[in-house]
Amino acid sequence: MGNIMIVEDEEAISRVLAAYISKAGFTCQIYRDGLQAVDAFNQLQPMLVILDVMLPGMNGWDILSHIRQRSACPVIMLTARTAVSDRIMGLNEGADDYIAKPFEPDEVIARIHAVLRRPPQSLFNAGQITFGSLRIDFKSRSVYLNGASLTITPRDLSLLMFLAEHPNHIFTREQLIEKVWGIDYDGSDRAVDLAIKRLRRLLLHWPVDEGEIRTLRGTGYQLYANTRH
């Protein structure tokens, strides 16, 4: 189903979490040091992170900030700090959920499923959106697949960004022409078909279980995104 990072320095807690997460059908890795977790996140690009606050090497707040500067990956904070101010801080800093210790493992699994059911646009943060191994940075107008930067023309990039902002929505050629090319465009709507073809070729190695650009015959196009990635 997807890969989850557990960043927790208490071995007993991390082992219980890993057992329940694996039973729920996910793969997972455990990291007990903050700096190691940051390095691993940059390499793994997980679908979700369960993050403790008090960690050796780097604390959870700094790790959360690091993630939010680079990714819209969902983050669930898991900590013994139960003050309302701590919860508010976590949510304001970009956490998607906050679970206080002690906790019931089944509740953690339920929270994981709830966060992953949210549409990708709710994960949009800091000008970026991530669909599995595909990351789109709206501020820098850059696209990355498996961590590698993709070369893309400005018009095709605008089309991809528009579709990414509205995942799983279907748009006709006419709507895409209006939204991306502009209402003053007087060329053929075949321009949309050709741009879609180029984008598919560019995203050839994007796993189909994460998402794809789909053609709906007689209707239009959509960027299908698997919300569990």
Secondary structure, DSSP 8 states (H G I E B T S, - for coil): --EEEEE-S-HHHHHHHHHHHHHTT-EEEEE-SHHHHHHHHHHH--SEEEE-SS-SSS-HHHHHHHHHTT----EEEEES---HHHHHHHHHTT-SEEEESS--HHHHHHHHHHHHHS-GGGG-BTTEEEETTEEEETTTTEEEETTEE----HHHHHHHHHHHHSTT--B-HHHHIIIII-TT--S-THHHHHHHHHHHHHTTTS-TTTEEEEEETTTEEEEEE-TT-
